Amino acid sequence: MSAPSVLYDAPGPKARARNIGYTVVFGLAVVAVAWWVLATLSEKGQLAPELWAPFVTDGRVWTQFLLPGLGNTLFAALLSVVIAMPIGFVFGIARLSDHKWIRVPAGAVVEFFRAIPVLILMVFASELFSLYTDLDRDTRPLFAVVTGLVLYNGSVMAEIVRAGILSLPKGQSEAAAALGLRKGQTMRIVLLPQAVTAMLPAIVSQLVVILKDTALGGAILTFPELLRTIRPIAANYHNNVIATLVVVGLIYVVINTLLTTFATWLEKRMSRRGRPTIGGEMVEEQAPGMQVVGTTGGDRTL
């Protein structure tokens, strides 16, 4: 028999029957909506084989449009992540500083850029690059997109880092202080290794957001990313926009699913090595002699 939940009472027979009924009704509703959508598309001729055939029979759709657009999307997202992650860690740790002259400016910068929509940051960056740099029209959209993504997501990453560190038990810092570790050593040796695993789900969610937000650059700044390939494909192959939208949407779903699956695998692997997620047992890979304060057991010294 499984242990009772501390969050809610286990449902009784009537509640289980009611939940099954709700599930069946919801499933039937989903099937009905899907049938209606497909029937409407078929009635309008959107499911005609000639509209979907180019994605299977003509490789140029992929080599000339979809794959180059996907490459630009991944490149902009990867470049943004590589720059935003260190910025987020620096500002997240700075917001926890004991020095007010560090903590207050860092907090102001994070809150300022976190409050501005990423699209406005992209447009503003594009105008700045246009007025004050020699970047040509072909590369300017990439720089503008990356700049907007870095400014916004760097500030969000800073909040994720700060929340991840604050989620750790206070006893970790107290044990490190009792051993004579300075605050910088405590952060580097004790807190950050544990916080990284605790932050991993939120970080992955933000990576997915970065990947999808590159589409804003294509819609506004003419950045040749994946979503912007829709109209050229429809124009060159006398195709319908809906068919191309479906294919592009599936590509986004596959990429984000792979990213989430990898993050889940990495999180489980790190947890098996003794590193925590929020709500789990605390990491045991501490400095020699460090007292480990667990969430489910007593303290012990390594």
Backbone hydrogen bonds, N-H to C=O, Kabsch-Sander energy under -0.5 kcal/mol:
donor,donor_aa,acceptor,acceptor_aa,energy
16,R,12,G,-2.6
17,A,13,P,-2.3
18,R,14,K,-2.4
19,N,15,A,-2.5
20,I,16,R,-2.3
21,G,17,A,-2.3
22,Y,18,R,-2.5
23,T,19,N,-2.4
24,V,20,I,-2.4
25,V,21,G,-2.5
26,F,22,Y,-2.7
27,G,23,T,-2.7
28,L,24,V,-2.5
29,A,25,V,-2.2
30,V,26,F,-2.3
31,V,27,G,-2.3
32,A,28,L,-2.4
33,V,29,A,-2.4
34,A,30,V,-2.6
35,W,31,V,-2.5
36,W,32,A,-2.4
37,V,33,V,-2.5
38,L,34,A,-2.5
39,A,35,W,-2.6
40,T,36,W,-2.4
41,L,37,V,-2.5
42,S,38,L,-2.5
43,E,39,A,-2.3
44,K,40,T,-1.8
45,G,42,S,-1.2
46,Q,41,L,-3.0
47,L,41,L,-0.6
48,A,45,G,-0.9
51,L,48,A,-1.5
52,W,48,A,-0.7
52,W,49,P,-0.8
53,A,49,P,-1.9
55,F,52,W,-1.0
56,V,53,A,-2.2
57,T,53,A,-3.0
58,D,54,P,-1.3
59,G,57,T,-0.6
61,V,58,D,-1.3
62,W,59,G,-0.8
63,T,59,G,-2.5
64,Q,60,R,-2.4
65,F,60,R,-0.5
65,F,61,V,-0.6
66,L,61,V,-2.3
67,L,62,W,-2.7
69,G,65,F,-2.2
70,L,66,L,-2.8
71,G,67,L,-2.7
72,N,68,P,-2.2
73,T,69,G,-2.2
74,L,70,L,-2.8
75,F,71,G,-2.4
76,A,72,N,-2.4
77,A,73,T,-2.3
78,L,74,L,-2.9
79,L,75,F,-2.7
80,S,76,A,-2.1
81,V,77,A,-2.4
82,V,78,L,-2.6
83,I,79,L,-1.6
84,A,80,S,-3.0
85,M,81,V,-2.5
87,I,83,I,-1.3
88,G,84,A,-2.9
89,F,85,M,-2.4
90,V,86,P,-2.6
91,F,87,I,-2.5
92,G,88,G,-2.5
93,I,89,F,-2.3
94,A,90,V,-2.3
95,R,91,F,-1.8
96,L,93,I,-1.4
97,S,94,A,-1.5
100,K,98,D,-0.6
102,I,99,H,-1.3
103,R,99,H,-2.7
104,V,100,K,-2.5
106,A,102,I,-1.7
107,G,103,R,-2.2
108,A,104,V,-2.3
109,V,105,P,-2.5
110,V,106,A,-2.3
111,E,107,G,-2.5
112,F,108,A,-2.1
113,F,109,V,-2.1
114,R,110,V,-1.9
115,A,111,E,-1.1
116,I,112,F,-0.6
121,L,117,P,-1.6
122,M,118,V,-2.1
123,V,119,L,-2.4
124,F,120,I,-2.7
125,A,121,L,-2.5
126,S,122,M,-2.4
127,E,123,V,-2.1
128,L,124,F,-2.3
129,F,125,A,-2.7
130,S,126,S,-1.9
131,L,127,E,-2.0
132,Y,128,L,-2.7
133,T,129,F,-1.2
140,R,136,D,-1.8
143,F,139,T,-1.9
144,A,140,R,-2.5
145,V,141,P,-2.7
146,V,142,L,-2.6
147,T,143,F,-2.5
148,G,144,A,-2.4
149,L,145,V,-2.5
150,V,146,V,-2.7
151,L,147,T,-2.5
152,Y,148,G,-2.1
153,N,149,L,-2.4
154,G,150,V,-2.2
155,S,151,L,-1.1
156,V,152,Y,-1.8
157,M,153,N,-2.8
158,A,154,G,-1.8
159,E,155,S,-1.5
160,I,156,V,-2.0
161,V,157,M,-2.8
162,R,158,A,-2.5
163,A,159,E,-2.6
164,G,160,I,-2.5
165,I,161,V,-2.3
166,L,162,R,-2.3
167,S,163,A,-1.3
168,L,165,I,-1.3
172,Q,169,P,-1.5
173,S,169,P,-0.6
174,E,170,K,-2.0
175,A,171,G,-2.6
176,A,172,Q,-1.9
177,A,173,S,-2.4
178,A,174,E,-2.1
179,L,175,A,-1.1
180,G,177,A,-1.4
181,L,176,A,-2.2
186,T,182,R,-2.7
187,M,183,K,-2.6
188,R,184,G,-2.3
189,I,185,Q,-3.2
190,V,185,Q,-0.6
190,V,186,T,-1.7
191,L,186,T,-2.5
192,L,187,M,-2.7
194,Q,190,V,-0.8
195,A,191,L,-2.9
196,V,192,L,-2.3
197,T,193,P,-0.7
198,A,194,Q,-1.6
199,M,195,A,-2.3
200,L,196,V,-0.8
200,L,197,T,-0.6
203,I,199,M,-2.6
204,V,200,L,-2.6
205,S,201,P,-2.1
206,Q,202,A,-1.8
207,L,203,I,-2.0
208,V,204,V,-2.1
209,V,205,S,-1.7
210,I,206,Q,-2.4
211,L,207,L,-2.2
212,K,208,V,-2.1
213,D,209,V,-2.5
214,T,210,I,-0.8
214,T,211,L,-0.6
215,A,212,K,-1.7
216,L,213,D,-1.4
217,G,213,D,-0.6
217,G,214,T,-0.7
218,G,214,T,-1.0
219,A,215,A,-1.9
220,I,216,L,-2.0
221,L,217,G,-1.5
223,F,217,G,-2.0
225,E,223,F,-2.7
226,L,69,G,-0.8
229,T,226,L,-1.5
230,I,227,L,-1.4
233,I,229,T,-1.9
234,A,230,I,-2.3
235,A,231,R,-2.5
236,N,232,P,-2.4
237,Y,233,I,-2.1
239,N,234,A,-1.1
244,T,240,N,-1.5
245,L,241,V,-2.7
246,V,242,I,-2.3
247,V,243,A,-2.0
248,V,244,T,-2.7
249,G,245,L,-2.7
250,L,246,V,-2.3
251,I,247,V,-1.9
252,Y,248,V,-2.1
253,V,249,G,-2.3
254,V,250,L,-2.6
255,I,251,I,-2.4
256,N,252,Y,-2.6
257,T,253,V,-2.2
258,L,254,V,-2.4
259,L,255,I,-2.3
260,T,256,N,-2.4
261,T,257,T,-2.6
262,F,258,L,-2.5
263,A,259,L,-2.1
264,T,260,T,-2.3
265,W,261,T,-2.4
266,L,262,F,-2.7
267,E,263,A,-2.6
268,K,264,T,-2.3
269,R,265,W,-2.3
270,M,266,L,-2.5
271,S,267,E,-2.2
272,R,268,K,-2.2
273,R,269,R,-1.0
274,G,271,S,-1.6
275,R,270,M,-2.3
280,G,277,T,-2.6
284,E,274,G,-0.9
286,Q,284,E,-1.6
290,M,287,A,-2.4
292,V,300,R,-2.8
293,V,291,Q,-0.5
294,G,292,V,-0.8
300,R,292,V,-1.4
302,L,290,M,-1.8
